[in-house]
Amino acid sequence: MGEMIYVPTTLEEALQIRKETGARPLAGGSDIMVQGKRGIGLCPELPYSVMIISGLDELKGITASEDGSVTIGALATPSEIASSSIVPWHVRKAASGMGAIALRNTATIGGNIGNASPKGDLPQPLILLDAYLVLASERGERTISVDDFIIGAKKTALMDDEIIKSVVIPHSSFTYSYYRKIGMRRANAISKLSLSAAMTVQNGEITDFRASSGAAGPKVIRSRSAEDIIRGRKIDEIPSLKEDFLSAWNDAISPHAMPEYRRHTTRRMLEYFLDEISRGAEPGIIGEE
Amino acid sequence: MLSEIVFYVNDKKTVFSGNPLTRLIDVLRDDLHLTGVKEGCGEGECGACSVLKDGKLVTSCIIPVGAVNGSHIYTIEGIRDTEKGKCIVDAFVEGGAVQCGFCIPGMVMAAYALLESNPHPDDEAIRQGISGNICRCTGYDLIVESIKLASERGGALWEK
């Protein structure tokens, strides 16, 4: 006999079940159903109770706020995210490269974050953009940055009575953007490595510079101290600062498997982004044909 | 709390009252005998079990039936005798797209979803449209050609 399975129809009901039973939310099921798989004709079994929250309207939709931030409901699928014109480019780009069409119609942003796989595609650009989560419980709502929420591989700061309600991405406007996911094939690939980078330049001064590495350690890596080597400096200083930055980023990432490959490739991607800007690339997306 | 899941399969109302974690594919195949839905990998990677859920292509092996309450599901059995379904099936036959046939129901569903959203796809769009459907016989070229044929033959059919 498996554990209890609940199908709440409202957020209120879901929060009550969550508090009383600790049942874990299943949104799309694309990770959990595979984890519980037992074979043809057999109902998946999991070592914990589950509530299927796919039907909760309170967790759906993508909306823009007046302050320029974008709120993505936890049940939004990669397809919805990739085709939304109000979602920031890095996140759309990552969503459009997840799995293949059917998976993009099934998986959810809440599940991709909550599952906290080091290979998850969405946390990487979300952490680049300082996105935060709205967590709901019967006690009320609280917010936490995606970076703080994901503690490590498969570990999150979600409390036993909480559900991820939405993801909020603050407004940002970059002069240069970069995103790259490396997998074994274009469709249905689990990330081997991914990288986002972004820079804002005003009158030759680098007013903002960020990078985030996915699948290069137990969780997405953003090193603000490494970013500070470049942030606030002048564009023509990039060649002289580059080596310090690349070496600081290399120290920040902690690849467990194929470390040489991951370190080398991360370095190549960051160097390419910086070199293109130094060379006077047109503002916009770097490295996109 | 739902004690039973009510949904529509090929326009027929279906009520399911078992374990909501039951895979949609098992309900379709075992309860409704819609055996055109094939199980390949069982992990959402091969596309053999592809069906339409509210118009969108999904793999029925990784969807719990508890997630389809109120949804409209179409399988190969539900589309093959429609004008659009026939158009694709005929093109697959004429184009020689089929060898062993195991992937074909899923492939037809992917082609259907593609042509519904993009009536006249180019080669690249077709390859992307079936990128989640694995065929181990044909090398894909004849399938791509057949979908192109369905797009041409269907013409205005796909623009509705």
Boltz contact constraints between the chains, C-beta under 6 A:
constraints:
  - contact:
      token1: [A, 5]
      token2: [B, 19]
      max_distance: 6.0
  - contact:
      token1: [A, 5]
      token2: [B, 20]
      max_distance: 6.0
  - contact:
      token1: [A, 5]
      token2: [B, 21]
      max_distance: 6.0
  - contact:
      token1: [A, 7]
      token2: [B, 2]
      max_distance: 6.0
  - contact:
      token1: [A, 7]
      token2: [B, 20]
      max_distance: 6.0
  - contact:
      token1: [A, 7]
      token2: [B, 66]
      max_distance: 6.0
  - contact:
      token1: [A, 8]
      token2: [B, 1]
      max_distance: 6.0
  - contact:
      token1: [A, 29]
      token2: [B, 62]
      max_distance: 6.0
  - contact:
      token1: [A, 29]
      token2: [B, 63]
      max_distance: 6.0
  - contact:
      token1: [A, 29]
      token2: [B, 64]
      max_distance: 6.0
  - contact:
      token1: [A, 30]
      token2: [B, 44]
      max_distance: 6.0
  - contact:
      token1: [A, 30]
      token2: [B, 62]
      max_distance: 6.0
  - contact:
      token1: [A, 33]
      token2: [B, 62]
      max_distance: 6.0
  - contact:
      token1: [A, 34]
      token2: [B, 43]
      max_distance: 6.0
  - contact:
      token1: [A, 37]
      token2: [B, 42]
      max_distance: 6.0
  - contact:
      token1: [A, 40]
      token2: [B, 39]
      max_distance: 6.0
  - contact:
      token1: [A, 41]
      token2: [B, 26]
      max_distance: 6.0
  - contact:
      token1: [A, 43]
      token2: [B, 19]
      max_distance: 6.0
  - contact:
      token1: [A, 43]
      token2: [B, 21]
      max_distance: 6.0
  - contact:
      token1: [A, 43]
      token2: [B, 22]
      max_distance: 6.0
  - contact:
      token1: [A, 44]
      token2: [B, 21]
      max_distance: 6.0
  - contact:
      token1: [A, 52]
      token2: [B, 20]
      max_distance: 6.0
  - contact:
      token1: [A, 52]
      token2: [B, 64]
      max_distance: 6.0
  - contact:
      token1: [A, 52]
      token2: [B, 66]
      max_distance: 6.0
  - contact:
      token1: [A, 52]
      token2: [B, 67]
      max_distance: 6.0
  - contact:
      token1: [A, 54]
      token2: [B, 67]
      max_distance: 6.0
  - contact:
      token1: [A, 55]
      token2: [B, 69]
      max_distance: 6.0
  - contact:
      token1: [A, 100]
      token2: [B, 131]
      max_distance: 6.0
  - contact:
      token1: [A, 100]
      token2: [B, 132]
      max_distance: 6.0
  - contact:
      token1: [A, 101]
      token2: [B, 57]
      max_distance: 6.0
  - contact:
      token1: [A, 101]
      token2: [B, 132]
      max_distance: 6.0
  - contact:
      token1: [A, 102]
      token2: [B, 50]
      max_distance: 6.0
  - contact:
      token1: [A, 102]
      token2: [B, 57]
      max_distance: 6.0
  - contact:
      token1: [A, 102]
      token2: [B, 58]
      max_distance: 6.0
  - contact:
      token1: [A, 102]
      token2: [B, 59]
      max_distance: 6.0
  - contact:
      token1: [A, 102]
      token2: [B, 132]
      max_distance: 6.0
  - contact:
      token1: [A, 103]
      token2: [B, 44]
      max_distance: 6.0
  - contact:
      token1: [A, 105]
      token2: [B, 56]
      max_distance: 6.0
  - contact:
      token1: [A, 105]
      token2: [B, 57]
      max_distance: 6.0
  - contact:
      token1: [A, 105]
      token2: [B, 58]
      max_distance: 6.0
  - contact:
      token1: [A, 106]
      token2: [B, 58]
      max_distance: 6.0
  - contact:
      token1: [A, 187]
      token2: [B, 131]
      max_distance: 6.0
  - contact:
      token1: [A, 187]
      token2: [B, 132]
      max_distance: 6.0
  - contact:
      token1: [A, 188]
      token2: [B, 45]
      max_distance: 6.0
